[in-house]
Amino acid sequence: MPDDPTTTTGRISPFERIKHTDADGEFWSARELAKLLDYSRWQKFTDVIKKAEEACKNSGQPVEDHMHHMVHMVQLGSGSQRAVDDVHLSRYACYLIVQNADPSKEIVALGQTYFAVRTRRDELAEDREEARLRIEERDKLKRYHRELFKAARDAGVITPDDFAVFEDHGYRGLYNGETAQDIAARKGLKPNQNIADYMGSTETAANGFRAALAREMLRSDGIQGKSDANHTHHKAGHIVRKAMEDAGVPPPEQLATPAKSIQQLRREEARRQHIEEQDRLGLFAQLNGPTADTETGEER
């Protein structure tokens, strides 16, 4: 197996060695990173930080989430202390810095490899976690919708047209007036594509809450009649929207539409599990060695 590029000849990478951790997670000191990248003058390194901050802005990331400017005291040889500027950097910030640092330095090239690989690993881990959450929330939404439609039927929502109108009232409350058709058009979906298959985990969870809340409101309030049922569903959607607003979460129409459908995620997950299972079986066979058939004596 080739060496991990995040290590140096089997040892811990110097970039990993200067990593710090606190209650908020991992971070790097810009002062320590500058020294490691062979920058003898802090002022010259701050020019690199400024370029990284601009790159961070251009990527749509909040700079303050990745670069925290601070001042701390250092001990001088005379025993006195002096205030020095520093910046606490996220892994992504370090990646941007090494991309903007002096490429002629060998240590900079090593840093570019280290932070590129580790940043990509983190992205893949986040993607896989989001895929898991999407599948989990989609299964919940299906169940909540089935239960909601049962409660709506008991309230007098009977025909397919009734249910289409009823469903749109819930979406209008949650999506600030948008119907299912409006949502599909905004997401750029084809007529045969289900909008629920192209929602991120947060948007799917919001719709699950909307459906579960509407079901409980229909039953607990003893709602009867299509008009009252529609009004109740709209109210439930509006309540969920207000809750997102109060929590500082973007409303559902502002959340990104995933590139992959839920069906694609399920197929990818099934393939991944199959590969992992084959790997486990292969490892088991290697550990136990070839076995002989008890009747023919041949290896199997």
C-alpha positions as CSV (number, residue, x, y, z in Angstrom):
1,M,0.0,0.0,0.0
2,P,1.5,3.4,-0.9
3,D,2.4,5.9,1.8
4,D,-0.4,8.1,3.0
5,P,0.4,11.6,1.6
6,T,-0.7,13.1,4.9
7,T,2.4,11.5,6.5
8,T,6.1,11.8,5.8
9,T,7.9,8.5,5.3
10,G,5.6,6.8,7.7
11,R,5.9,9.5,10.3
12,I,3.3,12.1,11.3
13,S,3.2,15.0,8.9
14,P,4.8,18.3,10.2
15,F,1.4,19.9,9.4
16,E,-0.4,17.4,11.6
17,R,2.1,17.9,14.3
18,I,1.3,21.6,14.7
19,K,-2.5,21.1,14.8
20,H,-4.3,22.2,17.9
21,T,-7.6,21.1,19.3
22,D,-10.0,22.8,21.6
23,A,-13.7,22.6,22.5
24,D,-14.6,23.9,19.0
25,G,-12.5,21.4,17.2
26,E,-9.2,21.5,15.3
27,F,-7.2,24.6,14.3
28,W,-3.8,25.8,13.2
29,S,-1.9,28.9,14.4
30,A,-0.9,31.1,11.5
31,R,2.3,32.0,13.4
32,E,3.3,28.4,13.6
33,L,2.3,27.7,10.0
34,A,4.3,30.6,8.8
35,K,7.4,29.3,10.5
36,L,6.8,25.8,9.1
37,L,6.4,27.2,5.6
38,D,9.7,29.0,6.0
39,Y,8.4,32.6,6.1
40,S,10.9,34.5,8.3
41,R,8.9,37.8,8.2
42,W,5.3,37.8,9.6
43,Q,4.4,40.8,7.4
44,K,5.1,38.8,4.3
45,F,3.0,36.0,5.5
46,T,0.1,38.3,6.3
47,D,0.0,39.1,2.5
48,V,-0.6,35.4,1.9
49,I,-3.3,35.3,4.5
50,K,-5.1,38.2,2.8
51,K,-5.0,36.4,-0.5
52,A,-6.5,33.3,1.2
53,E,-9.2,35.5,2.8
54,E,-10.1,36.8,-0.6
55,A,-10.2,33.2,-2.1
56,C,-12.4,32.2,0.9
57,K,-14.9,35.0,0.1
58,N,-14.9,34.1,-3.6
59,S,-15.7,30.5,-2.7
60,G,-18.8,31.7,-0.9
61,Q,-17.5,30.7,2.5
62,P,-17.7,33.1,5.5
63,V,-14.2,34.1,6.3
64,E,-14.9,34.3,10.0
65,D,-15.8,30.6,10.1
66,H,-12.3,29.7,8.9
67,M,-9.9,32.6,10.0
68,H,-10.2,34.0,13.5
69,H,-7.9,36.9,14.1
70,M,-6.7,37.3,17.7
71,V,-4.0,38.8,19.9
72,H,-2.0,36.8,22.5
73,M,0.9,37.5,24.8
74,V,4.3,36.0,24.3
75,Q,7.2,35.8,26.8
76,L,10.3,37.7,25.9
77,G,13.9,36.8,27.0
78,S,13.9,39.7,29.4
79,G,11.0,38.3,31.2
80,S,8.5,40.8,29.9
81,Q,5.6,40.1,27.6
82,R,4.6,41.4,24.2
83,A,1.3,41.3,22.4
84,V,1.5,39.6,19.0
85,D,-1.1,39.1,16.3
86,D,-2.1,35.6,15.3
87,V,-4.9,33.9,13.3
88,H,-6.5,30.6,14.2
89,L,-7.1,28.7,10.9
90,S,-9.4,25.9,9.9
91,R,-8.1,23.1,7.7
92,Y,-9.8,24.8,4.8
93,A,-8.1,28.1,5.6
94,C,-4.7,26.3,5.7
95,Y,-5.5,24.8,2.3
96,L,-6.2,28.2,0.8
97,I,-3.0,29.6,2.4
98,V,-0.7,26.9,1.0
99,Q,-2.3,27.4,-2.4
100,N,-1.3,31.1,-2.2
101,A,2.1,30.6,-0.6
102,D,5.5,30.6,-2.4
103,P,5.4,27.5,-4.6
104,S,9.2,27.4,-4.9
105,K,9.4,26.3,-1.3
106,E,9.5,22.5,-1.0
107,I,7.6,22.6,2.3
108,V,4.8,24.6,0.5
109,A,4.4,21.8,-2.1
110,L,4.2,19.3,0.7
111,G,1.6,21.4,2.5
112,Q,-0.5,21.7,-0.7
113,T,-0.6,17.9,-0.9
114,Y,-1.3,17.4,2.8
115,F,-4.2,19.9,3.0
116,A,-5.6,19.0,-0.4
117,V,-5.9,15.3,0.5
118,R,-7.2,15.9,4.0
119,T,-9.7,18.6,2.9
120,R,-11.0,16.2,0.2
121,R,-11.3,13.5,2.8
122,D,-13.4,15.8,5.0
123,E,-15.6,16.7,2.0
124,L,-16.2,13.1,1.2
125,A,-17.0,12.3,4.8
126,E,-19.5,15.2,4.9
127,D,-21.0,14.1,1.6
128,R,-21.5,10.5,2.9
129,E,-23.0,11.8,6.1
130,E,-25.4,14.0,4.1
131,A,-26.3,11.1,1.9
132,R,-27.1,9.0,5.0
133,L,-29.2,11.7,6.5
134,R,-31.1,12.2,3.2
135,I,-32.0,8.6,3.0
136,E,-33.0,8.5,6.7
137,E,-35.2,11.6,6.4
138,R,-36.7,10.5,3.1
139,D,-37.9,7.2,4.7
140,K,-39.4,9.2,7.6
141,L,-41.1,11.6,5.1
142,K,-42.7,8.7,3.3
143,R,-44.1,7.3,6.5
144,Y,-45.4,10.7,7.7
145,H,-47.1,11.4,4.4
146,R,-48.9,8.0,4.5
147,E,-50.1,8.8,8.0
148,L,-51.0,12.4,7.0
149,F,-53.1,11.3,4.0
150,K,-55.0,8.8,6.2
151,A,-55.9,11.6,8.6
152,A,-56.8,13.8,5.6
153,R,-59.1,11.1,4.2
154,D,-60.8,10.8,7.6
155,A,-61.3,14.6,7.5
156,G,-63.0,14.4,4.1
157,V,-60.2,14.7,1.6
158,I,-61.3,11.9,-0.8
159,T,-60.5,12.3,-4.5
160,P,-57.0,12.6,-6.2
161,D,-57.8,16.2,-7.0
162,D,-58.7,16.8,-3.4
163,F,-55.4,15.4,-2.3
164,A,-53.4,17.5,-4.8
165,V,-55.1,20.7,-3.5
166,F,-54.5,19.5,0.1
167,E,-50.9,18.8,-0.5
168,D,-50.3,22.2,-2.2
169,H,-51.7,24.0,0.8
170,G,-49.0,22.4,3.0
171,Y,-46.3,23.4,0.5
172,R,-47.7,27.0,0.2
173,G,-47.4,27.4,4.0
174,L,-43.9,26.1,4.1
175,Y,-42.5,27.5,0.9
176,N,-44.0,31.0,1.1
177,G,-46.8,30.5,-1.4
178,E,-45.1,28.0,-3.8
179,T,-47.1,24.9,-5.0
180,A,-45.5,21.6,-5.8
181,Q,-45.4,22.6,-9.5
182,D,-43.6,25.8,-8.5
183,I,-41.1,24.0,-6.4
184,A,-40.4,21.5,-9.2
185,A,-39.9,24.3,-11.7
186,R,-37.5,26.1,-9.4
187,K,-35.5,23.0,-8.9
188,G,-35.4,22.4,-12.7
189,L,-37.1,19.0,-12.4
190,K,-38.8,17.0,-15.1
191,P,-42.5,16.2,-14.9
192,N,-41.8,12.6,-13.8
193,Q,-39.4,13.6,-11.1
194,N,-40.6,13.8,-7.5
195,I,-39.6,17.0,-5.6
196,A,-39.0,15.0,-2.4
197,D,-36.3,13.0,-4.2
198,Y,-34.3,16.2,-4.8
199,M,-34.3,17.7,-1.3
200,G,-31.3,18.0,1.0
201,S,-31.6,16.5,4.5
202,T,-32.7,19.8,6.1
203,E,-35.4,20.4,3.6
204,T,-36.6,16.8,3.8
205,A,-36.7,17.0,7.6
206,A,-38.7,20.3,7.4
207,N,-41.3,18.6,5.2
208,G,-41.4,15.6,7.5
209,F,-42.1,17.9,10.4
210,R,-44.8,19.7,8.3
211,A,-46.5,16.4,7.5
212,A,-46.3,15.0,11.1
213,L,-47.5,18.3,12.6
214,A,-50.5,18.5,10.1
215,R,-51.5,14.9,10.9
216,E,-51.6,15.7,14.6
217,M,-53.5,18.9,14.1
218,L,-56.1,17.2,11.9
219,R,-56.7,14.5,14.5
220,S,-56.4,16.4,17.8
221,D,-58.6,19.2,16.5
222,G,-61.2,16.8,15.0
223,I,-61.0,18.7,11.6
224,Q,-63.8,17.8,9.2
225,G,-64.3,19.1,5.6
226,K,-61.9,19.7,2.8
227,S,-61.7,23.5,3.3
228,D,-60.7,23.2,7.0
229,A,-58.3,20.4,6.3
230,N,-56.6,22.5,3.6
231,H,-56.4,25.4,6.0
232,T,-54.9,23.2,8.7
233,H,-52.2,21.9,6.4
234,H,-51.3,25.4,5.3
235,K,-51.1,26.4,9.0
236,A,-48.8,23.5,9.8
237,G,-46.5,24.4,6.9
238,H,-46.4,28.1,8.1
239,I,-45.5,27.0,11.6
240,V,-42.6,25.0,10.4
241,R,-41.4,27.9,8.2
242,K,-41.6,30.2,11.2
243,A,-39.6,27.7,13.3
244,M,-36.8,27.7,10.7
245,E,-36.8,31.5,10.6
246,D,-36.6,31.7,14.4
247,A,-33.7,29.2,14.4
248,G,-31.8,31.2,11.8
249,V,-32.1,28.4,9.3
250,P,-32.6,29.5,5.6
251,P,-36.2,28.9,4.4
252,P,-36.6,25.7,2.3
253,E,-36.8,27.5,-1.0
254,Q,-33.3,28.9,-0.3
255,L,-31.7,25.5,0.5
256,A,-29.6,24.0,-2.3
257,T,-31.0,21.3,-4.5
258,P,-28.8,18.2,-4.5
259,A,-27.4,17.1,-7.8
260,K,-28.2,13.4,-7.1
261,S,-31.6,12.0,-6.5
262,I,-32.4,9.8,-3.5
263,Q,-32.6,6.8,-5.8
264,Q,-29.0,7.4,-7.0
265,L,-27.9,7.7,-3.3
266,R,-29.6,4.4,-2.5
267,R,-27.9,2.6,-5.4
268,E,-24.5,4.0,-4.4
269,E,-25.0,3.0,-0.8
270,A,-26.1,-0.5,-1.9
271,R,-22.9,-0.8,-4.1
272,R,-20.7,0.4,-1.2
273,Q,-22.2,-2.1,1.2
274,H,-21.8,-4.9,-1.4
275,I,-18.1,-4.0,-1.9
276,E,-17.5,-3.8,1.8
277,E,-19.1,-7.2,2.2
278,Q,-17.0,-8.7,-0.5
279,D,-13.9,-7.2,1.1
280,R,-14.8,-8.7,4.4
281,L,-15.4,-12.1,2.8
282,G,-12.2,-11.9,0.9
283,L,-10.3,-11.0,4.1
284,F,-11.9,-13.8,5.9
285,A,-10.9,-16.3,3.2
286,Q,-7.4,-15.0,3.2
287,L,-7.1,-15.3,7.0
288,N,-8.5,-18.8,7.0
289,G,-6.6,-20.0,3.9
290,P,-8.0,-22.4,1.3
291,T,-10.4,-25.1,2.5
292,A,-10.8,-28.5,1.1
293,D,-14.1,-30.0,0.0
294,T,-14.8,-32.9,2.3
295,E,-16.0,-35.1,-0.5
296,T,-13.6,-34.4,-3.4
297,G,-10.6,-33.2,-1.4
298,E,-10.3,-30.2,-3.8
299,E,-9.7,-26.7,-2.5
300,R,-12.8,-24.5,-2.6
